[in-house]
Amino acid sequence: MDRLGILLAGGRGTRLHAGVPKALAMCAGRTLLARALATLESCCDRVRVVAPAKMALPIPRELRVDDPPGGGGPLPALAAALDSRRYDEVCVLSVDLPLLSAEALKALQAKRETGHGVAAWPGGRLQPLAIWLLPEAGEGLLRTIRAGEQSATRAVEELFLRVVEDDELATMPGGVEAWLNVNTPEELAQAEATLLAVGR
């Protein structure tokens, strides 16, 4: 089975106030990019990193997929990565989930059971940027994006996915806390403290 990993790394990180793109913000001694890339590489056969063409990232050129001209957020970037690549299953991950381990993503993947993919629903909210999709869901996502949808959450909600809520997430590696989305200095500090506490 060919598992493709797509890492969304194009966030400007304005709310982090780190003075660098979000992907290059440091968290417990490593950049968010390095952490997320290592996580995806541990559970996928190949990985592609999606970011604006002008964003300098310390990765090999062959791993990069440039955002479409004009940007537009994670959905057009995701479409660019999905559109020209064949896969049996794809894991989409954004760089701002540093507490998610490869083990947590594999545990999420194992929960799919039925449907065209699987997504987490931590705290009663869908997390659209850490999901596993079969080709049918990837094609459906592309159709939704091309129809003009701009919200990642609404686009993913249109798919036939298995949803994993808090009671199940609590039994997986890292628990519900692993789904912390880092957007502010306070959240970055919280993630760093957790990673240092567990030696990651």
C-alpha positions as CSV (number, residue, x, y, z in Angstrom):
1,M,0.0,0.0,0.0
2,D,1.3,3.4,-1.0
3,R,0.8,5.9,1.8
4,L,1.3,9.5,0.9
5,G,1.9,12.2,3.5
6,I,1.1,15.8,2.7
7,L,2.4,18.4,5.1
8,L,0.8,21.8,5.0
9,A,3.6,24.3,6.0
10,G,2.5,27.6,4.5
11,G,1.2,29.4,7.5
12,R,2.7,32.9,8.1
13,G,2.6,32.4,11.9
14,T,1.5,36.0,12.5
15,R,-0.3,35.2,15.7
16,L,2.7,33.3,17.1
17,H,4.7,36.5,17.1
18,A,7.9,34.4,16.4
19,G,9.2,36.6,13.6
20,V,9.4,33.6,11.3
21,P,6.8,31.5,9.3
22,K,4.9,29.1,11.5
23,A,6.8,26.1,10.1
24,L,10.1,27.6,11.4
25,A,8.9,28.4,14.9
26,M,10.9,26.5,17.5
27,C,9.2,24.1,19.9
28,A,11.2,22.1,22.5
29,G,14.4,22.5,20.5
30,R,13.1,21.7,17.0
31,T,11.1,23.6,14.4
32,L,7.4,22.8,13.9
33,L,8.4,21.8,10.4
34,A,11.0,19.3,11.6
35,R,8.6,17.7,14.1
36,A,5.7,17.3,11.7
37,L,8.0,16.1,8.9
38,A,9.5,13.4,11.1
39,T,6.0,12.3,12.2
40,L,4.7,11.9,8.7
41,E,7.8,10.1,7.5
42,S,7.3,7.6,10.3
43,C,3.8,6.6,9.1
44,C,3.9,7.3,5.3
45,D,5.9,5.9,2.4
46,R,6.6,9.3,0.9
47,V,6.0,12.9,1.9
48,R,5.4,16.2,0.2
49,V,5.6,19.6,1.8
50,V,3.2,22.3,0.6
51,A,4.3,25.9,1.0
52,P,4.5,29.2,-0.9
53,A,7.2,29.2,-3.5
54,K,8.9,32.2,-1.9
55,M,9.0,30.6,1.5
56,A,12.5,29.3,2.2
57,L,12.3,26.0,4.0
58,P,15.2,23.6,4.9
59,I,14.0,20.7,2.9
60,P,15.0,19.1,-0.4
61,R,13.4,20.6,-3.4
62,E,12.0,17.2,-4.5
63,L,9.8,17.2,-1.4
64,R,8.2,20.5,-2.1
65,V,4.9,21.4,-3.8
66,D,4.4,25.1,-4.3
67,D,1.1,26.8,-3.3
68,P,-0.9,27.9,-6.3
69,P,-0.3,31.5,-7.3
70,G,-2.4,33.9,-5.2
71,G,-2.3,31.6,-2.1
72,G,-5.8,31.3,-0.6
73,G,-5.1,29.2,2.5
74,P,-4.7,25.5,3.1
75,L,-7.4,24.2,0.7
76,P,-5.8,25.4,-2.6
77,A,-2.5,24.2,-1.3
78,L,-3.9,20.8,-0.4
79,A,-5.6,20.6,-3.8
80,A,-2.2,21.3,-5.5
81,A,-0.6,18.4,-3.7
82,L,-3.5,15.9,-4.2
83,D,-4.2,16.7,-7.8
84,S,-1.2,15.1,-9.5
85,R,-0.2,12.3,-7.1
86,R,-1.5,8.7,-7.0
87,Y,-1.8,7.0,-3.6
88,D,-3.7,4.2,-1.8
89,E,-4.1,6.4,1.3
90,V,-3.1,9.9,2.2
91,C,-2.4,11.5,5.5
92,V,-2.8,15.3,5.6
93,L,-1.1,17.1,8.4
94,S,-0.4,20.7,9.2
95,V,2.7,21.9,11.0
96,D,0.8,23.4,13.9
97,L,0.0,20.1,15.7
98,P,3.3,19.3,17.4
99,L,2.0,17.0,20.0
100,L,0.7,14.5,17.5
101,S,3.0,11.5,17.2
102,A,3.3,9.0,14.5
103,E,1.8,6.5,16.9
104,A,-1.3,8.8,17.3
105,L,-1.7,9.1,13.6
106,K,-1.4,5.4,13.1
107,A,-4.0,4.8,15.8
108,L,-6.3,7.3,14.1
109,Q,-5.8,5.5,10.8
110,A,-6.7,2.2,12.4
111,K,-10.1,3.6,13.5
112,R,-11.3,4.2,9.9
113,E,-13.3,0.9,9.7
114,T,-15.8,2.2,7.2
115,G,-16.1,5.3,5.0
116,H,-13.6,7.0,2.8
117,G,-11.3,8.3,5.6
118,V,-11.0,9.1,9.2
119,A,-10.8,12.4,11.2
120,A,-10.6,13.4,14.8
121,W,-13.2,15.5,16.6
122,P,-11.4,16.7,19.7
123,G,-13.4,18.9,22.1
124,G,-16.4,18.6,19.9
125,R,-14.7,20.3,17.0
126,L,-13.6,18.7,13.7
127,Q,-9.8,18.8,13.1
128,P,-9.6,19.0,9.3
129,L,-5.9,19.2,9.0
130,A,-4.9,15.9,10.5
131,I,-6.8,13.3,8.6
132,W,-6.5,10.1,6.6
133,L,-8.2,9.8,3.3
134,L,-8.7,7.1,0.7
135,P,-8.6,8.2,-3.0
136,E,-12.4,8.5,-3.1
137,A,-12.3,11.1,-0.3
138,G,-9.4,12.9,-2.0
139,E,-11.3,13.2,-5.2
140,G,-14.4,14.5,-3.3
141,L,-12.2,17.0,-1.5
142,L,-10.9,18.3,-4.9
143,R,-14.4,18.7,-6.3
144,T,-15.4,20.7,-3.2
145,I,-12.4,22.9,-3.4
146,R,-12.9,23.5,-7.2
147,A,-16.5,24.4,-6.4
148,G,-15.3,27.3,-4.4
149,E,-15.3,26.1,-0.8
150,Q,-12.8,28.1,1.3
151,S,-13.3,26.5,4.7
152,A,-11.2,23.4,5.4
153,T,-13.7,22.3,8.1
154,R,-16.7,22.6,5.8
155,A,-14.9,20.9,3.0
156,V,-13.9,17.9,5.2
157,E,-17.4,17.7,6.7
158,E,-18.7,17.0,3.1
159,L,-16.8,13.8,3.0
160,F,-17.9,10.3,4.1
161,L,-15.5,10.0,7.0
162,R,-15.4,8.0,10.2
163,V,-15.2,10.6,13.1
164,V,-13.3,9.8,16.3
165,E,-14.5,11.7,19.3
166,D,-13.0,12.4,22.7
167,D,-13.9,9.1,24.4
168,E,-11.9,7.2,21.7
169,L,-9.1,9.9,21.4
170,A,-8.5,9.6,25.1
171,T,-7.4,5.9,24.6
172,M,-5.0,6.8,21.9
173,P,-1.3,7.8,22.2
174,G,-1.2,11.3,23.7
175,G,-4.9,11.4,24.5
176,V,-7.2,14.3,23.6
177,E,-4.4,16.7,24.5
178,A,-2.3,15.5,21.5
179,W,-4.7,17.4,19.3
180,L,-3.6,20.9,20.5
181,N,-3.5,23.3,17.6
182,V,-0.7,25.8,18.1
183,N,-1.7,29.3,17.0
184,T,-0.6,31.6,19.8
185,P,2.5,32.1,22.0
186,E,0.6,30.6,24.9
187,E,-0.3,27.5,23.0
188,L,3.2,27.1,21.7
189,A,4.5,27.3,25.3
190,Q,1.9,24.8,26.4
191,A,3.0,22.4,23.6
192,E,6.7,22.9,24.5
193,A,6.1,22.2,28.2
194,T,4.3,18.9,27.3
195,L,7.0,17.8,24.9
196,L,9.8,18.5,27.4
197,A,7.9,16.6,30.1
198,V,7.8,13.5,28.0
199,G,11.2,13.9,26.5
200,R,10.2,14.6,22.9
